[in-house]
Amino acid sequence: LMAKEETATEDPELDREVQAAMRSFGMDPASSTGVKDEVEEDEYFFDEPMELEENDERIGEYEHMPLLDGPQHPEGTDISNKIIEADLEDLGVTLHVGDSVVGEGVGMYLSTIPGVRMSVLPSYTILCGYAIGTLMDKPKGDKAVGYSFNEPLNTVLWNGKPTQLGDVLDSVELSSGHAELLGHSTERSPEGEWIITADRSNKMWAFVPDDPEMDEDGERIVSWQTLGQYCNDLAFPAKTKAEYVDRLSSNKLNLMYNLKMLDGKITPVQIVCIITEDLRVENSQPVEIGCSYGWGYWQAKALENM
């Protein structure tokens, strides 16, 4: 769902929120390149992650929030073949990657950091990156995602904040006289609303992640920028689109574009995985967390296997 322009070789300065998330993972902020359609009012009146210890008097204020719940390994057993376990101290949670509970391969898990009774994560909290890659005219591999916008209400990261795409276009038009979105045509309707259409002549149809980096032993190097690729879609399997949509609440992550101005165009420079709803995390036992791939992805996958 996001892209880095193929010809762009310089990475823009990362937003402070992204830098903070990367530091939580123990990395120095470096180059990296990720929807919910509307920004809703914050029902709980907070916009920063919070970690609450056992006797914190504020715990009761957040106990009505949605609770992270999902697949777990049996009590007392650890995740097998664990690839990574990292404390995201700014968020009050530990991120684990290892064998999935729901199927073959690996999955991503969250738990509270030892000593934390409850972690409160507002919607749009950045959990990790998804990929650095290249825009291509067709998908390659099973991690590629489509690249197109079609609504001014699509939400993106802009100057580090979740912003409707129409507001991004307004801002750029106001400051420079016109607004150009990479790979798209943009124009105003007679009523003044933005009409956004993917320009297929640019052959920017799919964002294809770069091949993973390998160490000297031929093992994949785990990096903050690509952790999101370990997430499974917990809404699948489903037999119909309606069933899939009904199960989407099983997933707590989605992909969001981070947009910047490059060469005079609004350009996607990064994909990040964001929390889809205000969420409290209380589990000390890791819970597998999912990311929505979209029904179209699974349809295409089925056609490939026929």
Sequence and secondary structure as in RCSB ss.txt:
>XXXX:A:sequence
LMAKEETATEDPELDREVQAAMRSFGMDPASSTGVKDEVEEDEYFFDEPMELEENDERIGEYEHMPLLDGPQHPE
GTDISNKIIEADLEDLGVTLHVGDSVVGEGVGMYLSTIPGVRMSVLPSYTILCGYAIGTLMDKPKGDKAVGYSFN
EPLNTVLWNGKPTQLGDVLDSVELSSGHAELLGHSTERSPEGEWIITADRSNKMWAFVPDDPEMDEDGERIVSWQ
TLGQYCNDLAFPAKTKAEYVDRLSSNKLNLMYNLKMLDGKITPVQIVCIITEDLRVENSQPVEIGCSYGWGYWQA
KALENM
>XXXX:A:secstr
     TT  S     HHHHHHHHHTT          S     TTS  S EEE TT TTHHHHTTS B       T
T   TT  EEEEETTTTEEEEEEE SSSSSEEEEEEE TT SEEEE TT EEEEEE EEEESS  SSS EE    
 TT EEEETTEEEEHHHHHHHHHHHHS   BTTEEEEE TTS EEEEE GGG   EEEE    B TTS B   GG
GGGGG B TT S SSHHHHHHTGGG  EEEEEEEEEETTEEEEEEEEEEESS EEE  SS EEEBB   HHHHHH
HHHHT 
